[in-house]
Amino acid sequence: MSFALPLVRSASDEGAEARLAGLGLAAIAIALFALAAFSPAVLGDGDTFSHLATGEWIIAHGAAPRADPFSHSMPGAPWIAHEWLSEVLLALAFRLGGWSGVVLITGAAAASAALIVGLAAARGLRGAPLVATVGLGLGLMTASLLARPHMLALPIAAAWSAGLLAARDRGRTPPLALAALMTLWANMHGGFIFGLILIGPFALEALAEAPAGARLATARAWTLFGLAALAAALINPYGVEALILPFRLMGIENLSRISEWRPQDFSHLGTMELALLMLIGLTLTRPFAMAPIRAALLVALVAMALQHSRHQALLAILAPMLLAKPIAAAIDAGSFLDERRRVAATAIAATVAGALIVAAARFMAPVERVDGSSAPISALAAVPPELRAKPALNEYGFGGYLIFSHVRPFIDGRAELYGDAMLGLYDKIQAGDLATVESTLKRYGIAWTIFSPDARIVAILDRTPGWRRLHSDATAVVQARDGAAPDGLRGD
C-alpha cells in the first residue's frame, strides 16, 4: 500500500494536469473562433469580396478560370485562380449562412489550426508552459485573421508541419499518405510552395543524424517522399503553372506597396514584438538550446515574418512546435507521455462545445455589412446602372467590392494579374501625377471614378472642367464625366 498510494496520486495528478492543459488549448482555439466570428476586422479586407465572386464564377461555370473575367483594364488577360478551392468554400459558406457563414468558416479554420499546433506541441511540453507557448505563438495569427484563402489553408499547413516534425522525432520518413495533403493545399493557397520547401530542412536533419551506413537509404526515402509531395501538388487545374505563380508574385517590384507585403511595423507593441521579447528573455535566463537545423529554420521564419507581415501566420504555426522541446528542457517541464490522448480528447470536445455556442450566438445576430475602408456600399449604390456599365477608375482597395457588385474595376487586389506595369501606373495616379491621371482617363475611356475622400485624384477632378461629384460620404467620393451620368442626376 505504501507504494500504491503515491502511484495512484501521481497518475491522478497527471490526469488532472492533462485535462487542464486540454482546456487551456481549447480556450485558445475558442478565442480565435470567437475573434473571427465577432471582430469586424475579419471582413475588413477588400479581397474577400473578389474571392467570393471568383468562387461563384467557378461554381457557375464548373471550371477554374484561365483568363480575367472581371476587370475592364485587363480583359481576357491570362490569370490563374490558384486559390480556387478556398474560393469555392467561401462562396458556399456565403450561400448557406451569408456573411455569418463566411466568418464562421474562417473561425473554424483558425480554431482547427490552433488545435493541431497545440496537440503537436504537447508531444514535447506540458502544463501551463504548453498553453503559454501555444497561446503566444498563435497570437501571431491574429494579424492575418481575415476571411481569405490563406486562413482556410492554415489547418493543412499545421497538419503538414506537424506530420513532418512527428516523423523526424520518431526517426522515420514521413508516410507517403502525408503527401496527399499537398494536393489539397495546392488547390487552396499558394503557400503550399513553402510546404514543399519545408521538406528540405527535415530531410537534411535526417541525413545528418543517420548512421553512416544508413545515409543512402535515408536520402532515398526522403527523396521519394519529396517527389510524391511534388507530384501531389501538380494535381490542380493549372499543373506546373500553379508552382511557378508564387515565385512570379514574389518577383513583383511593387509588391511592397500592398500592406500585407510590407515589413513588420514596430512603432507600437504587438504580438510579434511581444513574442520575440519573450523568446529573447528565455534564452538569456535559461540554458536554452535547439538543434542547429531547426534553429536555422526558426530564424528563417522570423526573418520572413519581419520582411513580410503576412508570413506571421507561418511563424505562428511552426514556432510553438519547434520550441516545445527546447522550452521543456530549459524549464524542466517535460511532456505528458501517455496522457496526450487525454489532452487531445479534452481539447477537441471543449473546442467543439465552445464553437457551437459561439456559432449560435453569431447566427442569432447575423453580420450586416456597412460602409468600410474596403466596402463603399453607399457610394456604389448611388451610381446608376447605366453608369456602372461604363469604364471606372477606382481605388485599389475598392476593387474587390466592385467585382462582388458586378462592376468591372480598373484595378483590384490580384497583383499577379496586373503586374508591375499596372501597379506602377496606379501608384502614380495615387500620388496625384496630373499627366498620368489625364492620360489614363483618356486611354481607358474612364467615365466615372470612385476613391476615398482624401485621395489626391479627387481634388484633381474637382478642379478639372467636365467632371462633377455624384456622391460623397466618409468612405468614398464618386465623380463622373459630364454626359456620362444620366441626364438630371445631381451630385449630393
N, C-alpha and C positions, 0 to 999 in steps of 0.2 A: 504493500500500500504506500509505503514511503516513496517508492519510485513512481507509482502510477499517478498519484495526485499532481505532482509537478508536470508530468507529461500531459495530463488532461487539461491542466490550466494553460500550459503553453499552446496546445492545439486550439483551445478556446480563444485565447488572446489573439493568435494569428488569424483565426477565422473572423473575429470581430474587426481586426485591423483591415483584413481584406475587404470586408463588406463596406467599411468606411471609405476605403480607397475607391471602391467601385462607385459609391455615392458621390465622391468628390469628382471623379471623371465624368459621371453623369451630369453633375452640376455644370461643368464646363461645356459639355455638349448642349445642354438645355439652354444655357445662357447664349450660346451662339445661335441656336434655333430661334430663341425669342428676339434676339437683336435683329436677325434677318426678317422676322415677321413684323416687327413694330418700328424699326428705325426707318425714317423717310429717306435716309441716305442710300439705302439699298436700291431704291429705284431712281437714284439721282443721276445716273449715267445715261446719256443720250443713246449710246449703243444698244441699250436694252430694247428700245423701240425697233431698231433695224434688225436685231436678232429675231424678234418676234415676227416681223414682216418677212424675213427670209424663211423662217420656219413655216409660215403659212404658204409662202410661194412653193416651197418644196412639197408640202402636203397636197397642194392644188395640182401641181404638175407631175407628181410622182417621180421626181428626179432631182438631183443636185444641180444647180446652175453652173454653167461654164462661161457665161458672158453676163455682163452687168445688165440687170433688168430694171434698175431703179433710177439712176441719175439721168440728167439731160446733158451733162457735160462730158460723160464718158459712155454713151450708149453703145452697147454691144462690145465693149472692150473686154478682153479676157479677164475672167475673175473666178477665183476658186473659193467656194464657201466651205473652207476646211473644217469649220465647226458645225457642220450641217446637222449632225445627230443631236447635239445640245440644243440647237435652234428649234428642231422639231419637238423636243421635250418641253422647251419653254412655251412653244405655241400650243401644245396640247394642254399644258398646265393652265395657260390663259383661257383656253376654250372651256375647261372644266371649272375653274374657280376664279376667273377674272384676274385682277392684279393680286388678289389674296393668294390665288393659286401659284402665281409667279414667285412671290416672296417665300411661300411655304416650301416650294421645291428647292429654292436656294438655301433656305434654312435646313432642310433635310440633308442636303449635300454637305453643308458645313458641319452639322452635328455628326454625320456618318464619318467624315474625315477625322473629326476630333476623337471619336471612339476608337478608330483604327490606330491613330497615333498613340493615344493613351494606353491602350492594351498592349501595343508593341513596346512602349517604354516600360510597362510593368514587368517585362521579362528581365529587366536589369535593376529596377528601382522600386521602392515600396513606400507606403505610408504618405505622410504629409509632404515629404520631398518630391515624391512622384507627382502628386496633384499640383504642387507649386511649379515644378519644372514644365509639366504639360500645359498648365494654365498660362504661364508666362510666355512659353513658346507659341501657343496658339493665339495669344493676344495679337501677334503679328498679323494674323489672318484678317483682323477686323479692318485693317486699312484697305483691303481689297474685297470686302464683303459686299459685292454688288450682284445684281441679278443678270449675270452674264455667263457664257460658257465655261470660263476658267473655274468658276465655283462648282459647276456641275461635275467637272472632271477631277476635282480635288480628292474625292474618295478613291478614285482609281490611282491617282498619284500616290496617295498614302498607302494603299494596299500593295502597289508595286514596290515602293521603297521598303515597306515592312517585310515583304517577301524576300527581297534581295538580302536585307540585313539578317533575317532569320536563317537563311541558307548559309550565310557566312559564319554566323555564330555557332552553327552546328557542324561547320567544316565540310559542307556539302555544296554541290552545284544546285542552283535553283531548278525546280522541276519544270519540264517543258510546258506543263499546263499553265504556269505563270505567264508564259509568253502570250497566251491567248488574250490576256488583259490589254496587250498593246493594240490589238485590233479595235477594241472599244475606245481606248484613249485616243488613238489616231483619228477617229471619226468624231471626237468630241472637242478636242482642243489641240492647238499646235505645240503645247508643252510636252507632247509625247516625245519630241526630239530630246528633251532633257532626260526623259526616262531611258532612252536608248544610250545616251552618253553615260548615264549613271552606272551602267553595267561595267564600264571600264575600270573605275577605281576598285570596285569589289573584286573583279577578276584579277587585277594586279595584286591586290592584297592576298587573294587565294594562292596566286602563283608564288608570291614572296614567302608565304608561310608553309608551302607544300614541301615535303621531303624531296631531296634531290632526285630520287628515283621516280617520284610521282608527278614531277612538274610537267612533263609532256602530256600525261593523261589529264592533268588539271587544265592545261591550256586548251586541249581538245574539247573537254567538256564545256568550258565557259565559251569557247568559240561557237560550239554547236548551239548553246543557248542564245548567244548574241545573234546568230544567223536566224534562228527560229523567231526571235523577237522582231528582227528586221522584216522577215517575211510576213509576220502577222501585221506589222504596221502598214505594209503595202496593200493590205486588203481594205481598200477605200475607193470611192468613186473616181479619184484622180490619180491613183497609182503613185509613181515616183514624184509627180508634181507636188504632192502633199508634203513630201520630205524636203523638197527644195524651198517651199514657200517661207518657212520660218527664217531661213538664212537670208532670203531676199528681203524680208521685212526688217531684219536687224541691220541690213545694209543701207536702209533709207537714211540719208543725212539729216533730214528734217524731223526725224522721229522724236527727238528730244523736246520738240515744241508741244508734244502731246503730254498731258500731265502725268499719266501713268508710266511714261518712259523717261521721266526726269529723275535726277539724283535725289536721294533721301534728303529731306529738309529737317535740319536740327535746330531751327530757330525757336522751337518750343518742345517741351518734354513730351515724347510719345512712347509708344510701346517698343519701337526699335531701339531707341536710346536707352530706355529702362532695362531691356533685356541685355544689351551689351554691357551696361554698367554692372549689372548683377553678375554676369559671367566673369568680367574682369575682377570684381571683388572676390569671387570664389577662388579664382586662380591665384590671387595674391595672398589669400589667408589659409589655403588648404593645399596639401600635396596632390595637386591635380595633374593627371596625365591621360593622354589619348594616344591610340595607335597612330603612327605618322601619316598613313594614307587617309585615315578618317579625319585627322586634324586638318590635313590639306583640303579635304572635301568641305569641311565646315568653313574654313577660311574662304574658300572659293564661293560658297553660298552667301557668306556675309558680304563679300565684295560685289557679287551680283545684286544683292538687295540694296546696297549703298549706291550702286550705279543706276539701277532702275527700280523704282519703288514697287513696281508690280511683282518683282521677284521675291518680295517679302513672304508671299504665300508658300513658296517652295522652302524657304528657310524655316517657316513655321511648321511645316510638315516634317522635315528631316532633322532639325536640331534636337527636339526632345528625344528622338530615338537614338541619335548618335551620342548624346550626352548622358543618357540614363546610367549606363555602367560606369563611366568615369566619375560622375557625381556620387553614385553609390559607394565607389571605392574611396572617394575623398572624404565623405562624411560617415562612412561605415554604416550605410543604410541597408545594403543587401537587397534581395528581391523576395517575391512571395513564394518562390519554389512551387510547391504543389497547390498553392491557393490561387493560382492565376485564373483557373476556371471559375472560382467563386467571385473573383473581381469582375470577370467578364460578364457572368450571369447577372450580378447586381447592377453593373453599369448599363447593360443593354436594357434590362427590364425597367430600371428607373428612367432611363432616357426616353424609351417608348411611352411610358406613362406621362412623363412631363411634356413631351412633344404633343401628345394628343390633347392635353389641356390647353397648351398654347395655341394649337391649331383651331380648337373650338372657339377660343376667345377671338382669334383673328377672323373667323368666318362670321361670328356674331357682330363684328364691327368691320365690314368689308372695306378694303382700301379704295379710296376715291382719289383720283388724280386731279391735281390742281396745278396752276401755273408754277413753273420752277425754272431753274437755270438751264435745263435741257428740254423743257416742255412749254413752249409758247402757245398754250392751249387757247387762251382768249384771243391772242393776236391772230392766229391762223383762222379761228372761227370768224373773224371779221373780214377775211379775204373772200370775196365772192367766187363761186365755182368757175366762172369764165376766166378770172384772173389766175386762179390756181393752176389752170391748164397751161399757162404760158411760162416761159423760162424765168426762173427765180435765181437771185443771188442771196445766199443765206450764210448765217454764222455757222461755223464748224459744228458747234455743239447742238445746233437745231436740226442738223441733217437727219438724224435718226427719227425724230418726231415727224418730219416731213414725209419720210418714206412710210412710216407707220400710218400716216394720214393720206396715203396715196397721192402725194405730191412729189414730183421729181426734184431732188435737190441739185444744187451746183456742186456741193461737197458734203461729205459726212465722215464718219469715223473709220471707214475702210481704207486705212493708209496704204495697204498693199495694192489696192486698186489704183489709187490716184498717183502714187509715187512722188518722187522729189519735185518734179516739174510743177505739178498742180499744187502741192503743199507749199512750195516756194512762192507760187503766184498768190495763193491765199494769204501767205504771210505778208506780202507787200500790200495787199488790199487791207488787211487788218491794221497795218502800220499807217494807213492813210495816204499811200503813194498815189497822188492825183492822176498821173499819167497811166498808171496800171489800172486804176479804177475806171477811167474813161475808156481805155482800150478793151477791158473785159466786158463792160456794159455793151459796147458795140459788137465785139467779136461773137458773143454768145446770145445777142439779141435779148438782153435782160429786160423784162417788163416790170418786175417788182422785186423788192428786197425785204428781207426780214433779219434784223440784227438786234442785239441788246442795246439799250438806250445810250450806253457810254461808248459804243463802237465809233471809231473815227469816221467811218463811211457814212454814218447817219448825219453827222454835221456837214460832211461834204455834199450830200444830196439835198440837205436843207437849203444849201446855197446855190444849188445847180438849177438853172432855168429848165422847165419841162418836167420837174419832179415834185411830188407833193406827198404829204403824210396821209395815210388812210386810217392808221390806228397807232396808238401809243399807250403803253402801260409800263409798269415797273419791270416787266420781263422782256418785252420786245417792242420794237418800232417797225411798222410796215410802211414802206414807201413805194409809190408806183409812178411809172412814167405817164405823163399826160396822154390820154387817149387809150391807155392800156386797160384802165378800170372802166366798168360800165358807166354810161352817162348818168349824171345825177348823184353818183356816190361821193359823199363828202368825208373828209378826214375828221377825226374827233380831236 
